[in-house]
Amino acid sequence: MEGFYIDSYKRVWGNTTINGEKAITDSNNVLTIETDDSTYDITLSPGSYKTEFTANDSELVDEIKNKVALSSFPIEVLLGGYHKDEKYNVVVVRMTNEKDIKKISGTFFDEYF
């Protein structure tokens, strides 16, 4: 996961802001998370999802969480916040089965991670 911040809890932090309203379509709705021995494909429902930095609330993160829960994947999805010169929110993911995330890919990853 070169180029991404991974904290001491093995959470992988995205680099791309999800602040504001983001449109998910059939062309940017797949997120794939890989460990050494498993691959997890998450397909988001098309729609418009808002993320509000000051309220620390994200419909987009909630949608990813719902899809993960429906599939019973061992993945935790969080809303992360960067507090640098510009404040913004990102998607954060972590495995809950003690595995390390080796790769994240997919059309959602390309646009919003």
C-alpha positions as CSV (number, residue, x, y, z in Angstrom):
1,M,0.0,0.0,0.0
2,E,2.7,2.4,-1.0
3,G,1.7,6.0,-1.0
4,F,-1.0,5.6,1.6
5,Y,-0.9,6.3,5.3
6,I,-1.3,3.2,7.4
7,D,-1.6,3.8,11.1
8,S,-0.6,1.6,14.1
9,Y,-4.1,0.0,14.0
10,K,-3.5,-1.2,10.4
11,R,-6.0,1.3,9.0
12,V,-5.4,2.4,5.5
13,W,-6.3,6.1,5.0
14,G,-7.4,7.4,1.6
15,N,-5.7,10.4,0.0
16,T,-8.7,11.9,-1.9
17,T,-11.3,14.1,-0.2
18,I,-14.9,12.9,-0.1
19,N,-16.2,16.2,1.2
20,G,-19.4,17.6,-0.4
21,E,-21.6,15.7,-2.7
22,K,-20.2,12.7,-4.6
23,A,-21.9,10.9,-7.5
24,I,-21.6,7.2,-7.6
25,T,-22.5,5.6,-10.9
26,D,-21.9,2.2,-12.6
27,S,-18.5,3.6,-13.7
28,N,-17.1,4.3,-10.2
29,N,-18.9,2.0,-7.8
30,V,-16.5,-1.0,-7.2
31,L,-14.0,-1.2,-4.3
32,T,-11.8,-4.3,-4.0
33,I,-9.8,-5.0,-0.9
34,E,-7.2,-7.8,-1.0
35,T,-5.3,-9.6,1.8
36,D,-2.7,-12.4,1.4
37,D,-5.4,-15.0,1.0
38,S,-8.8,-13.3,0.3
39,T,-10.3,-10.7,-2.1
40,Y,-13.4,-8.7,-1.1
41,D,-15.4,-6.9,-3.8
42,I,-17.8,-4.1,-2.6
43,T,-20.2,-2.7,-5.1
44,L,-21.9,0.5,-4.1
45,S,-25.4,1.5,-5.2
46,P,-25.5,4.4,-7.7
47,G,-26.6,7.6,-6.1
48,S,-25.5,10.9,-4.7
49,Y,-23.8,10.9,-1.3
50,K,-22.9,13.8,0.9
51,T,-20.1,14.1,3.4
52,E,-20.1,17.0,5.9
53,F,-16.7,17.7,7.5
54,T,-18.0,19.9,10.3
55,A,-20.7,17.4,11.3
56,N,-18.3,14.5,10.8
57,D,-21.0,12.7,8.9
58,S,-20.8,10.8,5.6
59,E,-23.5,9.1,3.6
60,L,-20.8,7.7,1.4
61,V,-19.0,6.0,4.2
62,D,-22.4,4.8,5.5
63,E,-23.1,3.2,2.1
64,I,-19.8,1.4,2.1
65,K,-20.4,0.2,5.7
66,N,-23.9,-1.1,4.7
67,K,-22.5,-3.1,1.8
68,V,-19.7,-4.6,3.9
69,A,-22.3,-5.6,6.6
70,L,-24.6,-7.2,4.1
71,S,-21.7,-9.3,2.8
72,S,-20.4,-10.1,6.3
73,F,-16.9,-9.1,5.2
74,P,-14.3,-8.7,8.0
75,I,-13.8,-5.0,7.1
76,E,-14.2,-1.9,9.2
77,V,-15.0,1.3,7.3
78,L,-14.5,4.7,8.9
79,L,-14.7,8.4,8.1
80,G,-11.3,9.9,8.6
81,G,-10.4,13.5,8.8
82,Y,-7.2,15.3,7.9
83,H,-6.6,18.5,9.7
84,K,-3.8,20.1,7.7
85,D,-3.9,23.4,5.9
86,E,-7.1,22.3,4.2
87,K,-9.4,20.2,6.3
88,Y,-11.1,17.3,4.6
89,N,-12.5,13.8,5.0
90,V,-11.4,10.5,3.5
91,V,-12.4,6.9,3.5
92,V,-10.5,4.7,6.0
93,V,-10.5,0.9,5.9
94,R,-9.2,-1.9,8.2
95,M,-9.4,-5.6,8.3
96,T,-11.1,-7.0,11.5
97,N,-9.6,-10.5,11.1
98,E,-6.0,-9.5,11.9
99,K,-5.0,-9.7,8.2
100,D,-3.0,-6.9,6.5
101,I,-4.5,-5.1,3.5
102,K,-2.1,-5.8,0.6
103,K,-4.0,-4.0,-2.1
104,I,-7.0,-1.8,-2.7
105,S,-8.3,-1.3,-6.2
106,G,-11.4,-0.8,-8.3
107,T,-13.2,2.1,-10.0
108,F,-14.3,3.6,-6.6
109,F,-10.7,3.5,-5.5
110,D,-9.5,5.2,-8.6
111,E,-11.8,8.2,-8.1
112,Y,-12.3,8.5,-4.3
113,F,-9.5,6.8,-2.5
